[in-house]
Amino acid sequence: MESPIYLLADNGSLEAGSTLSLRKSAHAAGHLAGMEVLPVSLLHSSKVDPKLLDGIKAETMAGFLAGPIAQSSNELRIIPLFFGPSRALTDWLPEKLEQWKSEKDGRMFRILDCLYQPGDTRLAVALEDLCLQAIEKNKLKKPYLALVDHGTPVFDVHRVREEVGDELKKMMAERISGFSTCSMERRDGEEYDFNEPLLENLLDEKKEEFEEMLVAQLFLSPGRHAGKGGDLDLICNSFADLSPSRRLVRTDLLGTHPLVIETLVERIERDQSKD
């Protein structure tokens, strides 16, 4: 019986660091699971100059599905490197996979669970670990803690941030002076108000009250948002502009944290137990 091909899939980015992080996560998960896990982005990453990627061009889903591995395989398993069920996972990806499936009899695919599932506190524990590292490294006292994500039009993705935030707030309660969840950006319209507050506005609101801010990043990899010189850099730099006594520290990203890798391995093992 043919073994399924496992793909670790992120949304993709034009920033090389995002692909390198995806590859690192796929390698770590595959090593622990005792199999090869292929890193494949849904979009964008194939446009990155391979010279920035150790000479190896990034793979995107359309190219992979048309390529030799997918064309010679009958079973694909997609491990989402996504916090929650974004529309890329619920709409775009199933459509592409159904098209691949329809091209040859006997093909099958399965999209595994996202990183967050209700009752699983590992993302919050990982964030707590990164917060404590940042506090110790930067000698913060009791900073105000803001958990930021990108912002989303999908309420179920937003709910991930809120539930992880509730856990993180409890875990960090004795070490911080306040807490809020927030988004980096949002769409216009009242129907997207659940993304509020925006990080930019939160920092402006809190800058007279708190001199130390710790921003916990609910981001997996360094792209144009969370990477060096990205959108979060621009937003966060404004906090300290007007006062040399103000300090803002951001946590490291989550994509290669051991608890995220543990979660990916668990997804693989659960999938295998179904066969």
VMD Tcl script that draws the C-alpha trace (Angstrom):
set ca {
  {0.00 0.00 0.00}
  {1.33 3.40 -1.00}
  {2.29 5.71 1.85}
  {0.70 9.17 1.81}
  {2.79 12.25 1.13}
  {2.77 14.72 4.04}
  {3.00 18.44 3.31}
  {3.48 21.20 5.85}
  {1.63 24.15 4.37}
  {1.73 27.83 5.26}
  {0.11 30.74 3.45}
  {3.35 31.80 1.79}
  {5.33 35.03 1.64}
  {7.59 37.05 -0.62}
  {10.11 37.19 2.25}
  {12.83 34.52 2.21}
  {12.79 34.18 5.99}
  {9.27 32.80 5.89}
  {10.22 29.94 3.58}
  {13.36 29.16 5.57}
  {11.28 28.99 8.75}
  {8.74 26.69 7.07}
  {11.53 24.39 5.94}
  {12.99 24.28 9.43}
  {9.61 23.38 10.94}
  {8.94 20.71 8.32}
  {12.37 19.15 8.87}
  {11.96 19.13 12.66}
  {8.47 17.61 12.52}
  {9.50 15.03 9.97}
  {12.56 14.05 11.96}
  {10.52 13.46 15.11}
  {7.76 11.63 13.21}
  {10.26 9.43 11.38}
  {9.25 10.48 7.87}
  {9.75 13.18 5.27}
  {7.49 16.20 5.56}
  {7.60 18.51 2.54}
  {7.36 22.28 3.00}
  {4.87 23.79 0.55}
  {3.35 27.28 0.68}
  {-0.11 27.96 -0.68}
  {0.95 31.07 -2.59}
  {3.67 33.68 -3.23}
  {6.84 31.93 -2.08}
  {7.90 30.60 -5.49}
  {8.66 34.22 -6.47}
  {11.47 34.49 -3.92}
  {14.96 34.48 -5.42}
  {16.39 30.97 -4.83}
  {19.75 32.59 -4.02}
  {18.11 33.71 -0.77}
  {16.90 30.16 -0.11}
  {20.15 28.20 -0.15}
  {19.77 27.83 -3.90}
  {16.53 25.84 -3.66}
  {13.40 27.37 -5.15}
  {10.37 27.48 -2.84}
  {7.43 25.27 -3.70}
  {3.86 26.54 -3.90}
  {0.77 24.38 -3.92}
  {-0.21 24.83 -7.56}
  {3.28 23.96 -8.72}
  {3.52 21.02 -6.35}
  {0.21 19.53 -7.45}
  {1.28 19.76 -11.08}
  {4.73 18.35 -10.33}
  {6.11 14.80 -10.36}
  {5.63 13.94 -6.68}
  {1.92 14.81 -6.58}
  {1.27 13.43 -10.05}
  {2.73 10.07 -9.13}
  {1.01 9.94 -5.72}
  {-2.52 8.91 -4.82}
  {-2.62 10.21 -1.24}
  {-1.78 13.64 0.13}
  {-2.00 14.81 3.74}
  {-1.85 18.53 4.39}
  {-0.63 19.70 7.81}
  {-1.69 23.34 8.15}
  {0.86 25.69 9.68}
  {-2.07 27.96 10.49}
  {-3.48 28.93 13.86}
  {-7.10 28.62 12.77}
  {-9.42 27.90 9.81}
  {-8.65 30.78 7.47}
  {-10.45 30.92 4.14}
  {-7.27 29.83 2.41}
  {-7.72 26.50 4.20}
  {-11.49 26.16 4.08}
  {-12.09 27.43 0.53}
  {-9.00 27.90 -1.64}
  {-7.01 24.79 -0.71}
  {-9.87 22.23 -0.88}
  {-10.75 23.53 -4.34}
  {-7.18 22.98 -5.58}
  {-6.99 19.54 -4.00}
  {-10.35 18.47 -5.42}
  {-9.13 19.43 -8.85}
  {-5.97 17.34 -8.36}
  {-8.10 14.45 -7.07}
  {-10.46 14.55 -10.06}
  {-7.63 14.16 -12.56}
  {-7.00 10.49 -11.69}
  {-9.07 7.70 -10.17}
  {-8.11 6.54 -6.68}
  {-6.63 9.80 -5.43}
  {-7.35 10.92 -1.88}
  {-6.40 13.85 0.31}
  {-6.94 14.96 3.87}
  {-6.43 18.38 5.47}
  {-5.46 17.89 9.10}
  {-6.38 20.10 12.05}
  {-4.99 23.60 12.49}
  {-2.52 24.34 15.28}
  {-5.15 25.47 17.77}
  {-7.92 23.21 18.99}
  {-10.24 24.10 21.90}
  {-8.82 22.92 25.21}
  {-5.26 22.64 23.92}
  {-3.14 25.18 25.82}
  {0.16 24.54 24.04}
  {0.12 27.77 22.05}
  {-0.46 29.74 25.25}
  {2.31 27.83 27.02}
  {4.67 28.50 24.12}
  {3.81 32.20 24.22}
  {4.33 32.24 27.99}
  {7.78 30.72 27.45}
  {8.66 33.36 24.86}
  {7.31 36.15 27.09}
  {9.41 35.00 30.03}
  {12.49 34.79 27.82}
  {11.89 38.34 26.60}
  {11.34 39.66 30.12}
  {14.54 38.06 31.41}
  {16.67 39.03 28.41}
  {15.53 42.66 28.48}
  {15.26 42.96 32.28}
  {11.66 44.11 32.16}
  {9.86 44.61 35.45}
  {6.09 44.27 35.07}
  {5.36 45.26 31.48}
  {1.96 45.74 29.92}
  {1.40 42.68 27.72}
  {-0.33 42.87 24.33}
  {-1.02 39.72 22.30}
  {-1.16 40.70 18.63}
  {-2.20 38.78 15.55}
  {-2.57 39.88 11.96}
  {-6.31 40.52 12.08}
  {-8.87 38.49 10.15}
  {-12.25 38.65 8.44}
  {-13.07 35.18 9.84}
  {-14.52 35.15 13.35}
  {-13.39 31.57 14.03}
  {-9.78 32.64 13.41}
  {-10.28 35.65 15.69}
  {-11.63 33.33 18.38}
  {-8.30 31.49 18.41}
  {-6.55 34.70 19.43}
  {-9.08 35.39 22.16}
  {-8.98 31.90 23.64}
  {-5.19 31.74 23.54}
  {-5.14 35.24 25.01}
  {-7.37 34.22 27.91}
  {-4.96 31.44 28.80}
  {-1.87 33.60 28.39}
  {-3.34 36.34 30.58}
  {-3.87 33.84 33.42}
  {-0.40 32.35 33.02}
  {1.32 35.76 33.06}
  {-0.90 37.45 35.64}
  {1.78 37.83 38.32}
  {4.41 39.13 35.92}
  {2.54 41.86 34.02}
  {0.76 45.12 34.84}
  {-2.02 44.76 32.29}
  {-3.13 42.76 29.26}
  {-4.95 43.13 25.98}
  {-5.40 41.23 22.75}
  {-5.18 43.29 19.56}
  {-4.78 43.10 15.79}
  {-2.21 44.53 13.44}
  {-4.82 45.52 10.85}
  {-8.50 45.07 10.00}
  {-11.01 45.46 7.22}
  {-13.45 48.34 7.16}
  {-17.01 47.74 8.34}
  {-18.78 47.08 11.62}
  {-18.84 43.36 10.90}
  {-15.07 43.30 11.47}
  {-15.07 45.25 14.74}
  {-14.09 42.07 16.58}
  {-10.50 42.80 15.46}
  {-10.33 45.85 17.71}
  {-8.29 47.26 19.24}
  {-5.59 47.77 16.66}
  {-2.08 47.54 18.07}
  {-1.21 51.04 16.84}
  {-4.13 52.56 18.76}
  {-3.51 50.44 21.84}
  {0.10 51.60 22.05}
  {-0.97 55.20 21.67}
  {-3.58 54.78 24.39}
  {-1.20 53.10 26.86}
  {1.97 55.14 26.30}
  {1.16 57.69 29.00}
  {0.29 54.98 31.52}
  {2.98 52.35 30.94}
  {6.67 52.73 30.13}
  {7.30 49.05 29.38}
  {5.32 47.16 26.74}
  {5.74 43.52 25.85}
  {4.17 42.51 22.55}
  {3.56 38.78 22.26}
  {3.47 37.93 18.57}
  {0.84 35.43 17.46}
  {2.78 35.03 14.24}
  {4.58 31.95 13.00}
  {7.28 33.20 10.67}
  {9.13 36.34 9.60}
  {7.31 37.79 6.62}
  {6.46 41.35 5.63}
  {4.43 41.73 8.83}
  {6.56 40.18 11.58}
  {9.96 40.20 9.92}
  {12.76 42.71 10.31}
  {11.67 46.08 8.95}
  {8.10 44.83 8.55}
  {4.75 46.31 9.48}
  {5.04 45.43 13.17}
  {8.43 47.12 13.35}
  {6.93 50.32 12.01}
  {3.98 50.20 14.41}
  {6.02 49.33 17.48}
  {8.82 51.81 16.89}
  {6.41 54.69 17.44}
  {5.89 53.71 21.09}
  {9.35 54.81 22.17}
  {9.74 57.75 19.79}
  {8.71 60.46 22.20}
  {10.38 59.28 25.39}
  {13.77 57.62 25.98}
  {12.36 55.97 29.12}
  {9.75 54.00 27.16}
  {10.63 50.48 26.12}
  {8.84 48.05 23.84}
  {9.98 44.44 23.44}
  {8.54 41.84 21.08}
  {8.66 38.10 21.63}
  {10.23 35.69 19.17}
  {8.00 34.04 16.60}
  {6.24 30.73 17.17}
  {6.87 28.68 14.03}
  {9.83 26.68 15.28}
  {8.95 26.57 18.97}
  {9.20 23.01 20.35}
  {5.53 22.97 21.36}
  {4.44 23.93 17.85}
  {6.64 21.17 16.43}
  {5.16 18.76 19.00}
  {1.69 19.71 17.80}
  {2.62 19.07 14.16}
  {4.01 15.64 15.05}
  {0.82 14.84 16.93}
  {-1.22 15.73 13.85}
  {0.81 13.24 11.81}
  {0.53 10.48 14.40}
  {-3.23 10.93 14.75}
  {-3.63 10.84 10.99}
  {-1.63 7.63 10.74}
  {-3.75 6.01 13.41}
  {-6.82 6.46 11.19}
  {-5.38 4.33 8.39}
}
mol new
graphics top color blue
foreach p $ca { graphics top sphere $p radius 0.5 }
foreach p [lrange $ca 0 end-1] q [lrange $ca 1 end] { graphics top cylinder $p $q radius 0.2 }
display resetview
